[in-house]
Structure formats: structure tokens, C-alpha cells
Amino acid sequence: MILIVDDELDLREILRDAFQDEGFAVEVACDGAEAMQRLARLPKPVAVILDIVMPIMDGNEVWSAMQRDPELAGVPVIVTTSDPSRAPRNVPVVRKPLDLDALIDRVKALQGA
């Protein structure tokens, strides 16, 4: 299962459909607070695809909260943003506008790791 966290509804739907077409189970969240709720109750995901700029709780706050939780600290995160300088250090970034194939390949590589 992968968790897609983005406040843009259209992008969440496109990503959900694309990853489901690739055989992934997918959960989505519209902001960081919802993402943390899902992470608390769902099985540990293969990866979290995380937007940085979101309302309520931004991507950096989600990433920091995940790093403080021993159960979530090892979950791979891929940041999606138009400004990679905003991403946490040493976290893979796929720049927006997204190259969907590159993002899918990156998640598949994590699955094999």
C-alpha cells in the first residue's frame, strides 16, 4: 500500500488511478493531519508520496512527525514539490509538474528494496 498526500484533488485522483493501474493498493489524504490519522490506523505503507505545501499540516511537519515515530521512521517518503529546496534534506524529490512515469518507477524501486 502507498499513501498519497496532496491537497490538490485532481492530482490525488490521477496518482491514485495511476498507481492502482500498476497494481498498488492506494490510500489518499488531503492534508498532513489526515495523513497522520491514516498512518496511525493503516498497515505500514511501502511509501508515502508527500506534497510539501498543504493546509493544516504541511509536508515537512508530516515528515518530521514520521521521523519521531519509531513505527513510521523507516517508511520511505518521496516528496513532490515545485521547489525542491523546501523538501527535507536527503529525501527523494520528484519535481512538480510531475513526471508520472518517473514517480511510479521510483515507488516500484522501493518495493523491490
Helices and strands as residue ranges (DSSP letters): E 2-5, H 9-21, E 26-29, H 32-41, E 47-51, H 59-68, E 77-81, G 84-86, E 93-95, H 100-112
